[in-house]
Amino acid sequence: MTTPQALSALLRTEWPIIQAPMAGVQGSALAIAVSEAGGLGSLPAAMLSPEALEKELIALSAMARPWNVNFFCHRPPVPDEQREAAWRRALASYSAELGLDPAAASAAPARRPFDAAIADLVEPFRPPVVSFHFGLPSPELLARVKGWGSVVLSTATTVAEGRWLADHGADAVIAQGLEAGGHRGHFLSEDLTEQLGLAALVPQVAAAVRVPVIAAGGVADAAGVAAARALGAAGVQVGTAYLLCPEATTSAVHRAALASEAARHTALTTLFSGRPARGIVNRLMRELGPMNPVAPAFPLAGGALLPLRAAAEKLGRGDFSPLWAGQNVSGCRAVPAAEVTRALAAGLSPR
Ligand SMILES: Cc1cc2nc3c(=O)[nH]c(=O)nc-3n(C[C@H](O)[C@H](O)[C@H](O)COP(=O)(O)O)c2cc1C
């Protein structure tokens, strides 16, 4: 087990509190606010074009504080025309209801895995921390990232993944409990029954690896941070509790859902991207079933939903939107991210 002090020293932050990278709902503004407050702010890069990524990296590196940039490491899918067609058929009645052309194809929101071209773009900025979701990049790419001096983090959803990450070069392991909002970070097995809740996962990963363990999933306040510490985590990574902050770009329907009773019911779903992710149960999840096998492979499922999502959101409805959230929305407050960060830090034992 390592200490919060050791993790803070590794990350060069005041506190071992990481704002989770959250693709689609935030940019550098949230990351900068958290880093300036003494935590580690994160930029999710998976859905950014190279131009947008470069702009965000310029903004982050203007700051004297450390920051994190996050990439995905999935294998791009082989498009499957039949499955795409079946998916569009499954959505046809919704298109008709909203007066949309069911055949109108929309490209899925791009989610590009980390590759050599992105490494070329990122290298001049030498990010203090680089985190990965869905495993690690190839040994050559990982050696490049470590070679330019970045501390490397990645997510584990099982003890075996935690051990694998530590053995393959992660400087710290993010133990993502089943409570967590957004995409599951699994990469060794797709069997969701192998994944553990936070209170079971953190102590077992901490016992299995020598690097610091960062608890993620359902941590929403000082008590959650103290509990994660008691379980053997050196620090925390918190996503959902930042979603209502003014620095986040969370959409109006997503904010409304987070602030409503509906947020008490989340589920894992593959409907919005093709990979399991936790979000607030909405109409699409209720009517198609959250894990419907017709949804195309990650990240292609999202394409056919885009027109539906836009049309419903115009009417103020989140029926077809991914309303990502973890199981604990009690920390969601529309207050500056610095305030959320300080409230979490109150859960750390006196340093
Ligand atoms: C809206 C949203 C988007 C997310 N996107 C990413 C992402 O792009 N990269 C990543 O590594 N994790 C992502 N996650 C997962 C977080 O890293 C983290 O595991 C999770 O937020 C922790 O659980 P909590 O939401 O209960 O705090 C996302 C989570 C949410 C809520």
The ligand as a Tripos MOL2 file, in Angstrom:
@<TRIPOS>MOLECULE
LIG
   31    33     1     0     0
SMALL
NO_CHARGES

@<TRIPOS>ATOM
      1 C1        -19.4880   11.5640  -18.2280 C.3       1 LIG1
      2 C2        -18.3300   10.6280  -18.0340 C.ar      1 LIG1
      3 C3        -17.4000   10.4630  -19.0480 C.ar      1 LIG1
      4 C4        -16.2670    9.6400  -18.8560 C.ar      1 LIG1
      5 N1        -15.3100    9.5800  -19.8340 N.ar      1 LIG1
      6 C5        -14.1240    8.9790  -19.5620 C.ar      1 LIG1
      7 C6        -13.0150    9.1260  -20.4480 C.ar      1 LIG1
      8 O1        -13.1000    9.7870  -21.4870 O.2       1 LIG1
      9 N2        -11.8460    8.5170  -20.1100 N.ar      1 LIG1
     10 C7        -11.7010    7.8060  -18.9390 C.ar      1 LIG1
     11 O2        -10.6150    7.3060  -18.6810 O.2       1 LIG1
     12 N3        -12.7410    7.6640  -18.0890 N.ar      1 LIG1
     13 C8        -13.9360    8.2450  -18.3540 C.ar      1 LIG1
     14 N4        -14.9640    8.1460  -17.4530 N.ar      1 LIG1
     15 C9        -14.8210    7.2760  -16.2480 C.3       1 LIG1
     16 C10       -14.0430    7.9830  -15.1430 C.3       1 LIG1
     17 O3        -12.6650    7.9520  -15.4390 O.3       1 LIG1
     18 C11       -14.2200    7.3560  -13.7600 C.3       1 LIG1
     19 O4        -13.9290    5.9820  -13.7960 O.3       1 LIG1
     20 C12       -15.5950    7.5500  -13.1580 C.3       1 LIG1
     21 O5        -16.0990    8.8350  -13.4200 O.3       1 LIG1
     22 C13       -15.5270    7.3480  -11.6500 C.3       1 LIG1
     23 O6        -16.8000    7.1420  -11.1010 O.3       1 LIG1
     24 P1        -17.7820    8.3460  -10.6530 P.3       1 LIG1
     25 O7        -18.3300    8.8740  -11.9380 O.co2     1 LIG1
     26 O8        -18.8010    7.6340   -9.8170 O.co2     1 LIG1
     27 O9        -16.9770    9.3590   -9.9120 O.co2     1 LIG1
     28 C14       -16.1140    8.9470  -17.6320 C.ar      1 LIG1
     29 C15       -17.0740    9.1000  -16.6130 C.ar      1 LIG1
     30 C16       -18.1640    9.9290  -16.7940 C.ar      1 LIG1
     31 C17       -19.1480   10.1080  -15.6540 C.3       1 LIG1
@<TRIPOS>BOND
     1     1     2 1
     2     2     3 ar
     3     2    30 ar
     4     3     4 ar
     5     4     5 ar
     6     4    28 ar
     7     5     6 ar
     8     6     7 ar
     9     6    13 1
    10     7     8 2
    11     7     9 ar
    12     9    10 ar
    13    10    11 2
    14    10    12 ar
    15    12    13 ar
    16    13    14 ar
    17    14    15 1
    18    14    28 ar
    19    15    16 1
    20    16    17 1
    21    16    18 1
    22    18    19 1
    23    18    20 1
    24    20    21 1
    25    20    22 1
    26    22    23 1
    27    23    24 1
    28    24    25 2
    29    24    26 1
    30    24    27 1
    31    28    29 ar
    32    29    30 ar
    33    30    31 1
@<TRIPOS>SUBSTRUCTURE
     1 LIG1         1 GROUP 0 **** ****
